[in-house]
Amino acid sequence: MNYRTLGKTNYKISDIGFGAWAIGGSSWGKQDDSDSIKALHAAIDAGVTFIDTAQGYGNGHSERLIGQVLKERSEDIIVATKTPPSPNGVWPPSPYDSWQDRYNEEYIRTNVEDRLRNLGVECIDLLQLHSWSRAWNRDPGPLHILRKLKEEGKIAAIGISTPEQDQNSVIEPMRLGLVDTIQVIYNIFGQEPVAELLPAALEHNVGIIVRVALEEGALTGKFDHDTKFLEDDFRHSYFRGNRIRRTVDRVEKIKAEFGDRGYSMAELALRFVLDHPAVSTVIAGMRSVHQVEMNTRVSDLEPLPEDVLVGLRKYNWLKTFYHS
């Protein structure tokens, strides 16, 4: 396992992190807690030192499992969690929402206390707002509230997880020095962050946590035109209609072009993301020991050859229909 510094936090973390959405037991179909616990232990055994979770991952269930495992380990593990906007509004926040309605101080403080209890800690290593709105950039009150909590010792670092439909909305808080980290969607199909967000992160020493590097599993190459998802799996909606066919067709083109270069599709996808200099860690979803083994070994692979990195640029895909 290789390690990188997470921006200005000075945390030294594994470049492959543990994405803990699926172990929350909701959104990704049925998940057995014993498998989740085994996966967490296997990841730490493999050198993973960064775990990403959220309130929304099973209404705190993912956090509680992580807290349970951390009590059994002696390693120094950095855990990032997320506070969502208050539920009295839409997701993602509307451009008409005020931050006072979605992230007021009383709500944030109460929510942070819940995160602390679930994880069983006195200070959260990294607290991320689970979404953001460009409407709040002129008056970024929630981030000033988090700064107060940081001064009080409740949280050690501040981050934002980007809104999918407007990831560049977080660039202004980065420039203002209000965040330590940004969690962003970046993958072979979604390369827009290369234009401005990732360069801004380098300029302002903001740690970059990459999510959806495998495009919800599609970039592992394991899906085909007949792939179906159960109704309790969010991918049932994400890949609805003709989306699975369109996605698989693009993956097959990548396989045809790069399949003889010695990388599996998952390795190609994860290395593509890791090889950008702004990236601190990639949080790959891991719900089994097998997935842990497959994902963590990518850390030790050689960087992709330059011609492969350049060749993958043409697979950038402006799939805005995913947000409809």
N, C-alpha and C positions, 0 to 999 in steps of 0.2 A: 504494500500500500504506500502511496505517495501522499505528501501533505503540503498544503498551501496556506498562506495567511489570509484570513477573512477580512480584507480591507483594513479599516482603521481600528477594528476590534482587537487586533493582535492575537486573536485565537488562531492556533495552528490546527487545522482540521484536515481530515481525509478528503481527497479530491473526489471520492465516491461516497456520498452520504446515503443515509437510510430514509427513504420516503415512506412515511407511516400512515398514509391515507387508508390504504386497503385494510390494515390491521384494525381499523376502527370498527369494522364489521358492518358498515353501511356503504352504499353507493357502488361497491365493487362485487356485490354478491356475498354469499355465505362465506364466513371465515372463522376457523376454529382458533380459539385463544391459545391453545397449546402449540399450534403451528406458528402463531405470531411470536410467542415467547421464544420458541426454538430459533426462529429467524433472527430475532434481535440478538440473542446470545451468539449465534453464528456470525453475524455481522461484526460484533465487537471482537470476537475471536480473530476475524480476518483483518482487523485493524481499523474498522470504521469508528470514527470519533465524532461524527456529526449526525444528528437525528432531527428530522423535521416533522412536526405534527401540527395540530390545530384543534380548537374547540369543535369545529364542524366535523371532525373525523370520528363519527360515532358519538356525537354529543359528549366528548371528553373521554370516551372509552380508550382511544388510542393513547392519550396522555397517561391514563391510569396504568395501562399495560407497561408503558415505558418507565413510569415511576417505579413500578414493581420490579422490573429487571434491573434498574439502576441501583436499587438497594442490595442486589445480589452481586454487584460488580465493584471492583476497586479502581477501574480505569477512569481517567478524566474525560468524560463525554460531554460535549456541548449539545444542548437541546434547544431547538428553536420551536416556538409555538406561535399561534396566531389568534388574535381577537377579531371577530367579524364585526361588520357594522350592526348596530342594533336592529332587531327584526321589524321595526315599524317603518318599513320601506322596501323597495325592490332590490334585487341583486342582478347585476352590480348597481351601485348607487346611481341614482338619476342625476343628470346635470342640474336639476332643480333642487336637489337635496342640500340642506345646510348641514355642516358638520355638527352643529349643535343638536340636530335631531338624530344623527347617526352615530356620533362618537363623542358625546359630551363627557365631562369629567367624571360625573357620578357613575355613568355606565362603564367607562373604561376601568375605573378603580375597582368596581364590583367584579368585572370580568377578569381582571388580572388576579384578583384574590382567588377566583375559581381555578385559574390556570395553576397558580402556586399550590393549591390543595391537591389538585389532580396529579401533579408531578411530584408532590411531596418534597418541595424545595422551599427555601426562604428567599431565593433570588432567581429570576428567570434569566438564563444566559442570553437569549435573544427573543424579544417580543416583536412580532410583526403585525401590522394592521393588515387584515386579510383582503382588503380592497381599498381603492382610493378613487377620488374624483378630481378631474382637472378643475372643477368648480371651487375646490378648496385651496388652490395654489396661492391665491392672493392673501388668504388668511388661514394658514395651515395649523389651526388650533390643536387638533389631535396630537400632532407631533410635539408641540410645546407641553402638552399634558404628559406625554411619555417622557419628556426630558425631566419633568419634575419627579416622576416615579423613578427615573434613573438616579437622580440626586438623592432620593430617599432610600435607595438600595433595594427596591423591589424588582428592578430589571437592570441588566448590565449593558445591553445594547438594543438599538432601535432599528426596525426595518419596516419595509412595505412589500407586500406581495402584489404585483401589478394587476390591474384590471385587464382582462384578456382583450377587450375591445379598444383599449387606449393605453398601451404600455408606456408610451412616451410621456404620459401625464406625470410620471414620477421624476422626470429629469430635473424639474425646477427644485423640488426638495433636496435632490442630490447636490445641486449647485449651491443651495443655501446652507449646506452642511448640517441638515436636520436629520439625516439618516446615516446609519452605519452600514446597512446592507439593503440590497434589493433582490427580491425573488422574481425571476422573469421566465416566461416561456421562450425557449430558444431551442430549435432543432433543425434538421435538414429541410423540413417543410416550412419552418417559421424562422427566417433569417433576418427579419426587419431590425432586431436589436443591434445588428452590426453597424447600421447606418449612423446612429446617434447615441443610443442608450449605453452600449458597451464602451465606446470611447469616452463618454462622460464619466462612467464608473472608474476608468483608469485615471482620468484627469483629477478626479476628486477623491481617489482612494476609497471607493465604496465597494464593499464585498458583493460579489455576484453569486447568487444561489440559483442554479438552473433547474426548473421543473419541466415536465412533459418532454424530456429529451427523447423519449421513445414514442412520442405521439400516441399516448394512451395504449401502447402495446403494438401499434401498427408497424413501427419501424424495427420490430424484432423479426419481421418477415414471416410470422407464424399464422397470419390471417389469410383467408382466401375469399373468393366471391360468395361462398356459402356460409361464411362465419356468422353465427347468431349469438346474441347475448340475452341472458335472462332479463326479465323486466325490472328486477331489483338491482341491476348493474347499470350504472349511469351511461355506459357505452351503448346500451340499447337505444338511447336517444342520440348520443353523440354521433353514432354511425348510422343513423336512420336513413331510410330512403335509399338513394343510390350512392351514398357516401362511402360505404364499405367497398363497393366496386371501384369507384374512382380512386380511393386511397390505395387499394391493393394494386391497381394498374400502375400507379406511380412507383410503388415499392418494387414491383417486378422489373421496371425499367432500371432502377438503381442496381438491383441484383444482376441484371444482364450486363451492365457496364462495369461493375466493380466486384463481381462475384469471384473473380480469379485473383484477387489481390491478397488473399489470405486472412480476411476478416469475415466474421459472421455479420449479418445485418445489424444485430444489436451492438456488436463491438464497433462497427463502422459509425453507427449513430452516436454512441456515447463518446467515442474518440473525437468525432467531428466537433462536439460541444467542448470537450475538455481542452482541445488544442487552441481555443481562443485565449489570448493572454489575460483578458479581463475576468475569466471565470475562476471562481474560488472552489466551487464544488458542484457536483451534479447529484441531485437527490433522486435516485432511481427507486421506483416502487419495489418493495421486497416483502412478499407475504409467505415465503417458504425458504427453507434452507437451500434448495436448488437455485432459486432466483438470487439469493445472496451470493452463492458461488459463481454464478454466471456474470453478475454485475461487478463484483469486487475485483475480479481478475483483470478487468479492463484497465484498472489503474496502472498496472505494470506493463501494458503493451506500449510499443514504441509509438510516437506521434505519427499521424497519417502523413504519407508523402505529399509534397506540395501539389503535385499534379492531381492527386485525389481530392484534396481540400478545395482546389480551384474547380475541379470537375463537378463537385457536388453543389456548387453555387447555383447552377441552372435548375435545381430541383426546388428552389424557393417557390412557395405556393401561396398566393393570396386568397385563401379559402374563407372569405368573410361569411359565407353561408353558415358556418359553424356557430355564429353569434345570433342568428335569426331565431 
